[in-house]
Amino acid sequence: MTPAHASRALADAAPVPYWLDRKERPDPLPPLTGAQSADLLVIGGGYGGLWAALEAKRADPERDVLLVDAGTCGWAASGRNGGFCAASLTHGLANGVDRFPDEVGELERLGRKNLDAIAATVAEFDIDCDFERTGELAVAVEPYQLDGLVADAELARRYGHRVRLLDADEVRAEVNSPTYLGGMVDADRVAMVDPAKLAWGLRRACLDAGVRVHEHTRVTGLRADGVALRADTLGTDPGDARGPAGPAPGRPGVVRARRIVLATNAFPPLLRRLRAYVVPVYDHVLMTEPLTPAQRDAIGWRNRQGLADTGNQFHYYRITRDGRILFGGYDAVYHYGNRVAPELEQRRATFTTLAQHFFTTFPQLADVRFSHRWGGVIDTCTRFCPFYGTAFGGRLAYAAGYTGLGVGATRFSARVLLDLLAGGNTPLTRLDLVRRKPLPFPPEPVRAVGINLTRRSMARADARGGRRDLWLRTLDRLGLGFDS
């Protein structure tokens, strides 16, 4: 399809995340003002912070837990993602085998247990988030990708996963696209969720459990204060309930807490030590209008799996409860100096590219239009899966670096952080995944040069039948390589 066709299909798309642009969105809670204290302060109201607050309260209902967020709970990555809730804790089995070969079997077991626990929590608290354990379908759209699927299936079976390879006819019987040459079904290690509804449901569960939640409350600084930690805050007018109100003057506050969970992920870190380890990368997404019955019949997709192709620059897509298609990925964008800003969420060239790729994938949907277009920032690190640590003598614990696969892994991380804060020597804190840090990124301008060179090399590999150039092979030898 031409750029002109893509532009027409995008003409009426609202520049906001579909998941957050609905009447189910709860009213914002008031910002924190004055001086308060808590046993546990959780900074960040995304999945990581919400799970930490809820699990802390479930473990000890008498524990005084306070959670603050600069916007509203779920307004950032937790309310903008594709809704793929995966069992993997290591951004895929292959990445886990490469980086944690001695414990990847245990990490796979823990990941499966974690996904089961998420399903149980959704049921226990009656969280209406369209949780569907439909699995995931990986598809090959270039001949060279078929060998990769065979290798992935062999590796998955080695670790007890129930996967099945499909030929072109079989995969098109599942989801009808002329671009599909083969596929691999992972039957039950991925669930699809409505991401914003999951965040809002966890928020409600936290409130019901007695967690004190203050939204539109930005933490501006952390320091030791005797036996406690002190967090200085700035409360702002809720304004737009989807996120921070902006640079308007706010009301100062302060929280003294015995322990702190830091779950701000891609946003500028409150701990200087994290600045070398986390890079914010922008991902962009389209959502279609609801498909008609005839359009649904044209593509099939009766089993409602999550889909992803297997290129280096890959797309992910899924179908929603009301019959829309979410289509995202491919063009991850880094902005010099770790820049994060609201205006970076809209990138016309990327949306046009995504729309063209959508119509190439589903030419039978040529008359479909897009209702929403948005972007969001992902926290990535050099090992492409979360890392952990403590500060202030073990009184603060943090996790970051999920690289876009945090919907499920954040619950696991919350349990790790609570164990770290308790100071215990537990099976979780003994994991290499928890004990080891990724390699840091270099400072600017080398950081931007390296990231953009990697992006160009990955695009070149996709165009050359998967052949990796000298730069990518060098990263592979250094243990820094990654593909989808």
N, C-alpha and C positions, 0 to 999 in steps of 0.2 A: 504494500500500500504506500501511497505517496505521502510526503509531509503535509500536503494540502488536505488530504483526506483525514489524516491524524488530527490536524488542527481543527477541522470542522467537528470531529467527534469530541474534542476537548473544549469546545467553545463555551459550554455552559457548566463546566465542572467547577464546583465550589472549591476554593483554595484552602480547605480545612480537612482534617482527618475525618473520614466517614464515621468511624467508631465513636468519636466524641461529639458528633454533630447530631445528637438525637435527644428526644425528650426524656429519656431515661436517665440522663446525666443528673446526678444529685446536686443540690444547692451547695455552694462552698461553705465551709466552716470558718468561723472568725479567726483572724490572725492572733498570734500570741502577743500579749502586752505585759509590761511590768516584769517583776521578778518571780520566777517559779523554780521548783526543784522536782527531781524525779530520781527513782532508782536507775531507770534506763531511759536515755534519750535516743530516739531513732531519727536520723537526719536523712530525709528522702522518702517520699510517699509513693514510689513505684513498687513493683512486685517485691524487690529485695527488702525494702523497709517495711512493707505491709506484712510480709511473711515473718520477718524478725519480730515485729511487735506482737503479732498473733501467737507465734510459737512461744514467745517469752511469757505471755499471759496464760497460755494453756499449761505451761510447765509449772507456773507459780501464780495462781490467781491473785495473790496478795501483792505481787510486785507492781510498783507504781511505774507505768510505762507511758511516756509522752512521745508523740510523733509529730514532726513538723515537715512541711514541704513548701518550697518557694512558690509553687503554683497550687494546683489541686491534685489530689491523689490520682495517679494514672494519666496525668496530662502529657507526659513526655513519652519515652520509648514504650512504656507499658500500655499506653492507649493508642499507639500508632503502628504497631507491628502487624505481621500477617496472621497471627493467631496460631502458629505452629508450636505446640507444647510437646517437646521431644524428651525422650528418656535420656538421651546422651548428655553427659556432663562435660564432655571434652570436645564439643563441636564436631561430632562425628567419630565413628569408630577408628577410621584410618588415622586421624589426627591424634587420637588417644594412644594408639599402638606406637606411633612414631615418638611420642613425647613421654609416655608413661608405660613402657613395655612390661615392667615387672608388676604393675598393679592394675592394668587395664581391665582384666577380668573382674576384679573387685569393683572397679568404677562402673563397669557395665551393670553389675548386680545392684549396686547402690542407685544407679540411675533408674533402673526398672522399679525398684522399691519406691523411689521418690515420685515417679509418675503415678504409681498406684496410690500413694498417699495424697497426691493432689486430687485425684479422682474421689477419694474418700472424703476429703475436706469439702470439696464442692457439694457432695451429697449431704454431708453432715450439716452444713450451714445453709443448705438450700440456695446455693448461688446459681442464679439463672444466667449462665454464660455460654449456653449452647455447646457444652462439653461433649464432643463426639470422638470416640476412640476409633477413628476411621483408618488410621495408618497413613503411610506416605507412598507415593508413586514417583520414583526417579525415572526420567525419560532421557533417552539418547536422541539427539537431533542432528548429529553428524556421525558418519561411519566410525570414526576413530573412538567415539564414546562408547561403542558397544563392547569393546575389550575392557574398558574401565568398569562397565557394569558387571561383567563376568568376574573380574577380580574382586569387586566390592561384594558380590554375592558369596564368593568363596570365603572371604574374610569374615563376613557376617555369620555364616554357618559355623565357622570355627569357634565362634563365641556363643553359639546356641540361639541365634536369631532365626526367626521363621520368615525367610524371604523366598521369593519366587521370581525367576526370570521370565519375561514375556517377549515374544517376537513381535514384529510390526503389527500383524493382524490382531494379536491378542491385546496389545496395549491400546490400539485404536478402538477395540471393542469396549475398553474401559472408558477412555476419553478420546473423542474422535478429532484428531489433528493430523493433517497430511505431513506434518514435519516429524512425526514420531517414527523412529526406526526400531525401537525396542524399549524395554523398560524393566524395572525391578520393583516389586511390591514388598514393602516392609509392613507386615500386617497389623502390628499392634504396639509399636514403640513410639508412635506419634499420635497425639490427640489434637483435634481442631477445637479452638475456643474463640469466643468473642472477646478480644483482649481487654477492651474498656470495661465490659460487664464483669470480667474476672476481677479487675482492679477495684471496681466499685463494690463488688460483693465482698472482697477481702476487707475493704474499708468498713463496710457495715459490720462484718464479723468482728473486727477490731473494736469498734465502738460498743458493740453489744457485750464484748468481753471486758470492757472497762478501760480500754486504751484512750488516753486523752489525745485528741487530734487537732492540730492547728494548721490551717492552710494559709496560703499567701504569707508565709513566714520564712524569710530567707536568713540562713545562718551566715553571718559576716566574719566570724572569727572564732577560733578555739584556743584555749590555753588552760594550763593547770591552775587550780585554785584550792590550795591546801589538799585535803583528802579527796576532793571532788574535781571534776572538770567543768569549765565554764564555757558556755556557748553564747556569744552575743548575737542577737537577732534583730531583724527589721521587718515589722509587719506592714503590709501595704493594702490599699483598698482592693477588694476582690476584683472589681472591674469585670474583665473577661474571665469567666469561670474556668476556661480551659487552660490557663497558664498564668505566669507572673504578670502583674499589672504594668510592669515597665519601670522606668527610672523615677517615677513620682516619689516625693518625700514620704517616708514611712514612720511608723512608731517604733522606737527602740524597745527591746526587751532583753532578758537574760535568763538562761536556764543553768542551774547548777545540778549536775548529775553524777552519780557514782560511776556509771558506765555509759558508753556511747557506741551505737552502731552507725557507721558512716556508709550510706548507700546512695551516693550521688552519681555514680557511674561515669557517663561521658562528660559531665559538666565540670567546669574548672574546679579542681580539687582543693579542699580546705587544708589538706596536708601537702606540704611542698614536695615530700618524697615521692608522691604519686605522679607528679607532672612528667617524669621521664618514662613512665610505664604505660600511660593511657593516651590513645589518640582518638579524637572524635571524627567519625566518618559519616557523611550524610547519605542516607538511603532514601529512595523515592518510590511512591506507590500510586497506582490508579485504582479506582473502583468504578465498575460499570453501573448503569441503571439496572433494575431488575429485568431478567430475561423473560421473554414471552414463552408460553408452553412450546411453541414451534421452535424457538431458538434453543430451548433446553433439549428438545428431541434431537436437534442437529448435532449436539456435542456429546450427548449421553451423560457421562459423569454421574451415574446413578449411585455409586458407592461413596461419593463425596470425599474422596481422599485429598490430602494435601499433595500438591505437585511441585516438582522442581526439575529443571533440566540440569545436565551435568557438565556444562561448559565451565571454564574458569570464571568468566563473567556470566553468572547464572541468573535465571529468573525463578521466582517462586510464585505460586498462585493457588487459589482455593476458591470454593464456592460458599456463599453465606447462606444463612437460614432463609432469607427472603429471595434467594436466587440471583444474587449479584455475583460477579467475578472480581476478586481482588487480584491485581497483577503488579508485581514489584520486583525490585532488585536490579541487577545488571550493572548499573552505572554508579558505583560507590564513589563519593567525591570527598576529597580532603581539602580543607582550606588552610592556607599558610598560617603558621603560628597557633595551631589548635583552635582556630576561630570557631566560635559558636554564637549564632545570632538568629533571631526569628526570620529575617529576610532570606536566609540561606535555605529555608524550607521549600521555597518555590524556585524551580529551575526549568524554564520553558523548554530548553533543548533536550533535557533528560525526559520530560514528560512526552515530548513529541517522539523521541526514540522508543520509549516504552509503548506508546500507542501503536506505532508502526510494527513493533515486534508482536504485540497482541493480535493485530489483524493478520500477520503472517502465520501465527500459530492457529488462529481460528478464522480463516477466510469466510466461512459460512456465517460469521457474525459481523459482516461488513457494515451493517446498518445500525449496530449498537453504538450508543453514546456513553460517555463517561460522566458520572454524577459528581465525583470528588477526585481531587489530586492533592497530594501532600508529601512532605518530606519529614524526616526526623533524624536525630543524631544517634549513632551507635558507638559504644565504647569498645575499642579493640586494643589488643596487646600483641606482642610478638609471638605468643604461643596460641592465640586465637581461642582461648577458653579462660574461664575466670581464675584469678589469683587472689591470695588472701594475705592479711598481715595485721599487725597490732601496732599501736603507738601509745605514748604516755604511760609507759610501764605496764602495758597490758590492759589499760582501762578503756581503750578505744580499739575496735576491730573494724576492718573494712574488707570489701570485696569489689572487684571491678574486672573489666576485660572480657565480657561475655561474647562479644563479636556477633551480636544478632541472634544468639540462641539462648536467651535468658528467661524465656517464659517459664520453662520448667526448672532450669538450673538454679534460679534465684531461691526457690524453697530450700533446696539442698544447701545453698550458701548461707541462708539464714541460720540453719542448724549448726553449720560450721562456726559462724561468728559467735553464736551464743556459747558454744563449747570453748572457743578461744577466750571469751570474756570471763568464763567461769574458772579459767586457769587450769582446766583439767587435761590430763593426758588420755585422750579418748581415741577410739578407732578412727574417727574423722580427722582429728588434729594430727594424727601420725601419718596420714597419707602424704606421699610426695606431692600430689596435686595441691595440698594445702601448705606444705612446708617450703616448697621451692617457688622462687620468683621467676618470671620471664626475663629475658634480656631486655634492657632499656632501649628505647628509641634514641637515636643521636639527636643533638640539638639542631635547631634551624641554622642555616638553610639546608643542611644535609638531610634533615628529616623529610622535608617536602620533596626534595630531589629524589630520594630513595622511594618514597611512597608513589610518586607519580611515574617514576621509571618502572616500578613493579606493575602498576595498572596498565601501562602501555605494553609491557612484555606479556602480560596475561591476555590482553586483547590480541596481540600478535600470535600467541600460541593457539588461540581459538581459530584464527584465520589460517593457520598452517597445520591443520590436522592434529593439534595437540602438542606439536613439537615445542619444547621449552628452550628458550634461548640461553645464552651464556649467563645472563643476569639471574634468571630463575634457577638455573642449575647451580649457580653459586649459592643462592639462598637455600636451596635444598641441602647442599653440603654443610652449610652452617647451622642447619636445624631450624631455619626460618621460613622454609617454603610452605606453601599452602595452595591447594586448589579445592574446588567445590566438592 
